[in-house]
């Protein structure tokens, strides 16, 4: 190998004190093995590469014959590939490959024997189910792909690889099923991924921001999931997924508002239970956003619509409260948000206890001290519980944010402000699209055929067609008898 190529490689790795340069003489020719021990499979390195070179060094073979076997791919028990660019060769080493340099050759051979530390496949933490698979994605991309291919054993499951980030060179895979996806969506995703120029991608949420295309809507236009079964089911509906190395979650697109209210457990239970739970989720998702603003608007501007007995109870509870209903609601909502965030950040053994006990103690003490009224504590508590019913965190965060907007309008304009805000939000949702798919489909536009798996779920045997929200090809599911 020309000296200049070896010099370039070593210059690229200058300062990498953990890089190993192992020299081995084979038939009076100098061979240099380069690797980083912490990220290669050292057992495979010793058994398949180093041992083979040392055995060849003591064998009475001809060098020309050895070079011929090396060129034909018979010199080692594991596959190896040629690399001609010294900069590419340096990148291969830091990516976990072992390089073999032979002094008179203008290229190097590299062996893909990378091995990184990874955790075992464990139970899903954010999308828990009682019935159904319990495993979830981990940070290793190869393991995640194997979990997905374990569920879809068909050659039409396609993957496209991208390496993103100048320094991180993060592996990203776009996954889809041939013949089901919308080609224009895949083309848009590929164009976006190819156009990303950044130092690094540390999480899949980085990619999500690039895919928004300057869409400043607070509502998520994609779906995060850490469950392989959810990704597999979505791909069979015609959706497209993105997996990223180092992230235990996948992105699914396109998505709709009603998809974000669905859970994978809906399909593992009976259709009666699944349909009932979906309606409950829809109701409480609205409650989590609008209940505090309704309470403040009615008690402040429209007390006449409250029944007399209830109005007397509320008035007596607020008799000595020094704050207005709006201020009282904002104080309690911010306190509840602080407790929720604290419960998330505190170590798990005490986090849940602190959240529950802190909420009870603060609420009771605030009522006894006359800072807030008991009805307001009840309203905020119901609102907080309702927000936990939403199965997808991104939608829940959006509704929590909009809750404060509605609360301010309800406290300053009454029910008129609440209704105006509700109509604006609905108009925004009706106009919003996720990769060309209407966000409220099949409600707006109205498509009755797709209602079989929206607000409620019909038996699986009656869902013979895929939703037109995700695909316009091959709508009929196969295997229906």
N, C-alpha and C positions, 0 to 999 in steps of 0.2 A: 504494500500500500504506500502511495506517495507520502513522504514525511509531512507535507503541507496539510493533508487531510487530518492526520493525527494531531498535528499542532492546533488546527482549528477546533477540533473536538475538545482537546485539553484546555484551550483558552476559554471555550464556552463553559467548561466545568470548573474554571479557576475559582477557588473559594468554597467549593463543595467538598468539605473535609471528609464527608462520609462516602465519597466515591472511591471505589476500589479498582486498581489497575493490576491485574494478575498476569504476569508474563510466563509463558509456557513454550518451551522449545520442542518443536515437532520436526524431526528429520533435518536438524540443523537450520531450521527456519524459525524466526521469531514470531510468535503469535501472542497477541495481547487481548485479554478478556477484561472488559470494563462493565461495571454494574454498581448499583447501590444496594447493599445487603438488606436494608430495612424495608424495601419495597419489592423485592424479588422473592420467588419461591426458592430458598437456598437449598432445599432438599433436591428439587428438580435440577438446579444448577449443578450440584455436586454429582448426582447420579447420571445425568444425561449429557452434560457438557464437559465439565472438568475431568470426570473419569474417562470419557471417550477420548479427550485430547491426550491425557497421560498414557492411556493404553496405546494410542497410535504412536506416541513418542518412543515407546520401547519396542514396538513391532518392527519387524524387518520388512517393511513395505517400501515401494517406490514412491517418491514425492509426487511425481506426475500422476500416478494412479490415484493417489489420495486426493489431489486437486480435482481429478475427474469425478471421483465419487462425491466430493464436496459440492461440486457444481451441479451434479444430478440430484442432490438432496438425500444421498444415502449415508453420509458421514455421521449423522446423529439420529437418535431415536425420536426426537421431537422435531417439528417443522421449523424452518428458519427462512428468512427472506433477505434479499439484498437491499442495501441503502447506499446511494451514490452521493447524496448531499451531506456534507459534514454538519451543517446546522440541524438538519433533520435527524442525523445520528445522535447529536447531543440531546435533542428533545426526546428521542426514544429512550435514552438512558434514564432521564429524570421521570419518565412515564412508567418505569418499572421493567424495562427490557434489558437483556444482557447483550452486549455487542462483542463480536469477535473480529479483531483486526489482524490481518496477515500482511506483512511488510510490503510485499511486491504487488498487492492487488489495489486497484483504484476504487474499491468499494469495501463495505463492511457487511458482515452477516449479523442479523439480530434475531434474538429468540424472545418470543412473547411469553414470559414466565412471571409476569407481575403478580404480586400478592399483597393486598392491603389489609389492614386490620378492619374488621367489620363485626357488628353484633349479629346475633342469631335472629331469625324471623320470629317476631313476637306478636302479641295480641294488639289489635287496633286500640289506640288510646282515645281518639277523638270521635270515632264512629262506631260506638259499641252496639252490639246486637245480642239478643238473648238466644235467638235461633239463627243458625247459619254459620258460615266460616268465620273463624276468629283471627286468622293471620292477616298481617298488614305488610306494606312495603317497608324496606329498610333503606339505609343510605347507599348501599351497593347496587349499581345499575344492573350488573349481570344477574344478581339474585332477583331483582325486580322483573327483569325480562323472563327469567325462568318461571317465576310465579305466574306470569301472564300466559306464557306458552303452555304451561301445565293445564290451563283452562281452555285455551283455544288451540286445538291440535289440528290445524289446517294450514296448508301452504299459502292461502290467501291472506293470512296475517302478515302484513308487511311492516318493515322497520326501515327508517332512513336516519343515518347517523350524521351529526354535526358536532364540530369541536368549536366552542365559543369561548372567547376570552384570550387576550394576548398573553397573560401570565398563567391563568388557571387552566386554560385549554380543557374546559369542562365538557364531558361527553353528554350530548343531548340526543334523544331518540324520539322521532315522530312515529307513532304507531297507528295503523288503520287496517281495515279489512278491504281488500280489493273488490271493487264492484258495488260497495255500499256507500262510501263516503261521497260528498259533493266535491267534484274536482276543483271548483273555484275556491273553496275554503282551504284545501290542501295547498293550492298554488299561493294563496295569500300568506299562509303560515310559513311556507318554504321561503318566500321572498323576504319576509320579515327576519327569519333566522339567518339567512345568508347576508343580510344587510346590517346585522348587529356588529358594531365596532366598539369594544370596551375592554378595560383591563381584566375584568373577571366577572363571572356569574357565580354568586355564592349560594343562591337559592332559587327555586323555581318561580318565586314571586318576582324576581328580577325579570325573567322572561315574560311573565304576565303583564308587566308594565309596558314592555316593548310591543306586545300584541294588542294593546288597547288602542293604538293609533290616535293619540290625543283625544280620547273619549273621556271627558271629565265627569261622567255620570257616577254617582256614588254606588250604584248597583253593580255587582260583579257580572261580567259578561262571559265568565268561564267558571268552571267548577273545580275546586280542589277535592281530592279524595286520596286516602291512604289505603284503600281496600282494592286488592286485585280483582275480586269478583265484580265490583262496581265498574272498574275499567273494562273488563271483559264484556259485561252486559251492555255497556255504552257503545263499545266498538261494534257489537252486533246490531245496534240500532242505527249505525251509520255515522257515529260521531268519531272524532279524531282525538287521540291522546298524545301527550308529551311527557316523557320520562326524563329526569335529569339525574346524573350521578351526584351523590352527596345529599340528596333530598328524599325523604321518605314519603313524598306525596307526588301525585300526578295531576296534570291539567287536562280537563276534558272540555271540548268545544265542538259545536256551539252549545249554548245552554239557554234555558228559559226560566222564568220566575217559578213556575210550578215544579220544574226539575229540582230546584234548590229547596223545595219543601218536601221532597221525597227522601226516603231512607231505604237502604238495601234490605232492611228487615221487612219492609212492606210486601216484598215478594216471597219471603220465607214463611209468612203467616197466611192464614186463610184470607180470602179476598174480602170477607166481611170485616175482619179486624183491620186489615190494611186500609180499606176505604174509610172506616170510622176514624182511624188515627190521622189520616190525611186531612179530613174535615176539621178535626180538632186542631191540627197544626195551623191550618189556614186561619181559623178563627182567632187563635191566640197570637199568631203573628200580627194580625191587625190590632188586637188588644195591646200587645207590647209596644206598638208605635203610637196609638191614639188615646189610650185610656187616661193618662195624666192630663193631657190637654183638654179632653172632654170634661173631666172633673173640675179643673180650674175654670174653664169657660162657663160651665153651668152654675157653679157656686158663686162666681163673681158677677156675671152679667145676666143670667137667666134662672134665678132661683125659683121662679114661678112654675117651672116645669117639673120640679121635684115634689113628690108627695109630701103632704104637710108633716106627717109623723117623722119621716126621714129628714126633712128640712130642719125640724126642731132639734133632732139629734145632732145633725152636723153643726148647726148654729151654736148649740150649747158646748160642743166639743171645741169650737174655735173661739169661744167667748173671750178667753184671756190670752190668745195667741198674738204676739206683737207684730207678726209679719203678715203681709198679704198672702193670698192663696198661691199666687205665682211664685213669690219668693220662697215660700214654704216648700213648694214642689221642687224648685230648683235645688234647694239645700238638700232635700232628701234624695233626689236623683243623683246628685254629685256624690253624696255620701255612699249611696249604694254602688255607684261605679267605682269608687275608691276601694270599697270592701271587696268587690269582685276582682279588681286588679291585684289587690294585696293577696287574696286567696290564691291567685294564679302564680304569683312570684314567690310566695313563702314556700319552703320545702314541703313536699306532699304530706308527710306524717302529721303536720300541724296546720297546713294550709286550709283544709276544709273545716277543721274545728274552729279556727280563728274567724273564718268567714261567717259561719252560722252563729257562733256565740257572740261575735262582734256585732252582727246585725241585730240580734235579739236585745243585747244589752244597750246598744246605742239607741235603738228605736224606743225601748221602754223608758230609758232615762230621759230622752228628749221629750216624750209625752208627759212624764211626771214633772219635768222642769218647765213645762209650758212653752217650749220652743216650737213644737209642731203638734198638730192635732192627731188623734188616733185614726180618724178616717183617712188622712193623708198617708199615714204609715201603711194602712191596709192597701190603698191604691198603689203605692210604690212597690209594695211586696208582691202583689198580684202581677204587676208589670214586669218585675224582675224575674219571677218564676216563668211567666209567659215567654220571655226572651230565651230561656234555656230550652224550650220545646223545639225551637227551630233547629233542624239537624245540621245545617251548614253554617259555620262560623261567620263567613263573609257576609251572608245575607243578614244574620243577626246583628253584626256590627253596623251595617247600613241602617237598619231599622232603629237601633239605639241612637244613632246620630240624628236621624230625622225626628226622633221623639222630642229632642230639645227644640228643634225648629217649630214643630207643631205646638209645643208647650208655650213658647214665647208668643206665637200668634194667637193662641187661645186665651192667654192671659192679658193680651192687649186689645184684641178685637172681638173676643167672644166666639160663639159658634160660627159666625161668618168667617173669621180667620181660619178656623179649623177646616171648614168646608172648602174654602178657597185652596188651602194647602193640599187637602186631599185630592181635589180635582187636578191641581197642577202635577202632583205626584203620579196620579193615574194617567194623565196625558203624556207625561214623560215616559212612563213605562210602555204605553201604547205606541209611542214613537221610537223607542229604543230598539236596537237590533244587536244581536250577538252573531257576528260573522255572517250577516245577511239574513238571519232568522229572526222574525218578530219575537220580542221578549215575552209577550203575553199570549203567544200562540199556544193552544187553539181557541182561546177566548177572544183575542183580538189579533188577527182576523178569526172569525168564528168558523171552526172546522169541527163539525160534530163527530166525524169519524175518529178523530184523535182523542175524544173525551173518554175513551175506554181506559186510559191510563193517565188521567190528569187529576181532577178533583177527587176521583174515586178510582178503584181498580176492579175491573171485571175479571172473571176467572181466566187463567192463562190460556186455556183451550179456546177462548173466544177472541183472543188478540192475535188474529191471523195476519195482520199487516203492521209494518213498521210505521212509526210516526213520520208524517211528512215534514215535521219541523227539522228533522236531522238528515233526511235523505230524500232524493227524488229519483232514485234508481232502485230496482229490485225491492219494491215495497212489500211484496208477499214473502212471508217467512216460509222457509222450506220445512219439510218434515211434518206438516199438519196432515192428520188423517181424518 
